[in-house]
């Protein structure tokens, strides 16, 4: 199997499934990198499958459960309430009090019924939304926009202050970008435009069984340290980062026979990415997690 001894390749080489997408949302043509799922056949290291343009015997399996994440956006300068209706004509249940220009998310699936209403007034409906098939999972209330009439839309938007207009325009950029993103990837864009590129690299998962080798000086604990020696974990990563030549914390309770922990990451799933790490925790560490969980 292909193995990596460090993050060097991940830091310098782009995933080949990152493709350049060109989009224009009002500022002229721009480009960004988006992840495009490769053919399922590429997950198998079988030459016969690789040479087939459309391998009919290797197709993605669609889960029976068709749920996904829904995002709801209030594009107005007034507060509104988001309601979920348990059935057509049924009871409306309050889901979220939306401040002006705010968003919320919830798990949903096709046929779910939602309403934007006047605050705490389920019968004062501003917009009805029936959830469709993925990737139709971004829904919004916009009292200013007039389909096909930009001049009237602009007249409606004049009631907004400069600060409100800026927030409105940011949401509109997100929705416009989402259309390009869906067309390029088949997925919806649940972030806000334009989300910075993730700072942390991800291990490649090009095919089932692919392996990466990782080493760390954070060796396993073989004894549980006394509670009085344990400290709260700092909230930020920089607060608990140790230099390579610094001694490890609570070293006297770690495996005395090891100064380096070797780990092998084995790809179990390519999309979404899932890795198996055998012997990741020691029995002492496993028991500690069980004790904390109660």
N, C-alpha and C positions, 0 to 999 in steps of 0.2 A: 504493500500500500504506500501511497504518497504520504510522507511525514514531514512535519515542520518542527525544527528545534527552537524556533524563536518567533517573535512577532514581526521579524524583519520583512518577510514577504508580504504580510498583511498590511504593513505600513506603507509599502512602496508600490505594490501592484494592485490595480483596481480589479474588482471582481468583473469577469468578462460579461456578466449579465447586467452590468450597469450600462445603460444605453443613453446616448445624448438625445434629449428631447428639445425640440424647438417650439416655442410658444410665443404668442403675442396677446397680451392682455391690456393693451393700450399704450405701451411704452416702446413699441417697435419690437422686432424679433429678438428674443432672448433664448438662451440655452441653459439647460441644467441636466444633471445625470439622474436617471430614474432606474429602478430595478425592474426588469422584465423577466417574468418566469420563463425558464427555458422549457423545451419539450420534455415531457415526462420520460421519454426514452433515454434522455441523456443521463438520468439518474442511475441507469444500469450500465455496467461496463461490459456490454455485449456488442461486439463489432457489427453483427447482423442488424441490430436495431439502430445503431448509429448511422448506417448507410441508407436507411429507409426514410423517405421524406415525411410520410405520415404513417407511422407504424400503428395499424388499426388495433393490434392486440395489446398495445400499451397506451392506455388512455387514463386520464386522471379520474379517480373515484370521488364522486360527490357525496359528502356525508348526508345521511337522512335528515339530520337536524339542520335546518336552513337559517338559523339565527345569525345575527351579526350586530355590530355596534351602530346605533343611530345617533346622529348629531343634530341638535335643534338650535337655531340661531335667531335671536331677536334683533332685527336690523332697524328697530325704531328707537326714537328718543324717549320713549315712555316705558314704564314697567308693564309686563304682561305675565300671565300665568300659563304654564304648559300643563295640559291635562291629558291623561290616557283614558280612553273609553273602553270598558271591558267587553262590549259588544255593540253592534249597531243599535242605537237608541237606548243603550244601557247607561250605567252610572259613569260619570266622569270623575276620575280620581286625580287630585293635584299631584304633579310630579316635580315641579320646580317653579319658584318665583324668579322670573327672569328680570334682571336689571336692564336698563337700556344698553343695547349693543353687547349683550352677553350671550353665552352659549352653554349648553349642557349636553350630556350624553347618557344613553341608557341602552341596555340590551333589548333587542327587538327582533321581529321577523315579519315576513310578508303578511299583509292583511291587518296588522296592528293599526289602531286608529288613535290619532293624537289631535289636539286642538290647542291653538294659541287663543287665549281669551283675555278680556279685561281682567285686571287683578281681582282674584277671588270671586269671579262671577262666571261660573261655568256655562251659563246660558247666553252670555254676551260674547259670541264667537267672533273672532277676528280672522281666523284661518283654520280650515280643516285639512288634515294630512293623513292619507292612507299609505302605509308603508308598502313599497313595491319590492321587486326583486333586486338583490345586490347586483351592481353597486349603487343603486338608488337609495342612499341612506343619509343624505344631507337635506334637511328641511329647514325652511326659514320663513319668517314673517317680515315683509317689506311693504310698508304702506305708501312708500314714495314712488316705487318703480311702476312705470306704465309700459307694458309690452308693446314694442314697435314704435314708441313715441318718446325719443330721448329729450325732446324739447319740453314736453309736459313733465317728464321725470325731473328735469332740472328745475322747473318752476316749483314743483313739490318740495324739492330739497332745499329751497331757499329759506325754509323755516328753521333749518338747523344752524347752530352756531358753528364757528370754524372748527372748534374741538370736536363737536359732534360729527361734522362732515368728514373730518379726518378718520374717525372711527368707522363711519359708514363705508367710506371708500376702501379701507383696509379689508373689511368683510367682502366687499364686492370683488376685490382682487383675488381673494381666496376662492370665491365661488367660480370666477372665471378661470383661474388656474386649474381648479378641480376638473373642468371639462376637458382640458388638454391631457391632464394626468390620467383620467379614466380611459380616454381613447388610446393612450400609449401603453398603459399597464393592465387595464381591466380592473383596477382597484380604485376606490375613492380616496380622496386626499383629506384625511381627518385632522391634519395639522393646520396651522395658520400660515398663510403665505408670507414670505418664503422661509420656511424653517431652515435654520442653519444645518449644514451637513453634520451628522453625528461625529462626535470627537473620538469615540471609542471604536476601534476596528472590530470586526466580527470575523471569526474563523470561517473559512470557506466550507461549503457543504455542496460540492459539485456532484457527488455520487454516493450511493449507499456503501458504507464500509470505509470511506475515506478516513484517514487517521492523521492527527497532528500530535506532536510531542511537546510537552510543556514542562519546564522545571521551575521550582520555586524554593526559596529558603524557608517558607512557612510550613515547616514540617508538622506532622500530626502530634496531637496530645495523646499521651499514654496514661496520664494521671490527671484527675480533675483538680485544678488549683483551688485552694480555699477561697470561700466567697469574699473574705476580706481583702484578698489580693486582686479581685476582679474590679475593673473600672468600667464606667459607662463608655460606650462606643461613641467617638466624636461624630457629629452629624455630617461633617464634610469629609470627603476622601482625603484631602490634603492634610487634615488633622491627624490621620492615623497612618500616613505614609512614612515608611522607614527607608533610609538610604541602604544601598546594597551592602555596605560594610558595617552597618549598625547591627548589634545583637538583636535577635528576635525576642519579643516580649514573652515572659514566663518560660524561658528556655529550659529551666530545670524540670518542667513537667512534660516536655516533649520527648519524642523518641531519641534516646541518647546515641543510638547507632546510626543516625542519619543526619546529615547537614543539608541535604537536598532532597526534595520530594519530586519524583518523576511521575508525570501523569500522561496518559494517552487519551485523547479525545477521539471517539469513534462516532462517525455520522450514522444516526439511526433514521433521521428524516431530513430531507433537503428543503422542503417547503411545507410548513414552517421548519426552521432549522432546530434540530434536537440532537444533542450529543450524549453519549454514554461515557462516564469517567469511572472506571472500575477502581475500587478501594479509595474513593475520594475522601471518606471519613474513617477514622479509627473507631473501634467499638466504644471507646470512652466518649468520643465526640457524639456518636449516635445516641448513646444513653443520655448525655446531657441535653440533647434536643428533645428527647422523649420526656425528660424530667421537667423541662421548661414548659412543654406543651401541656403537661398535667395528665 
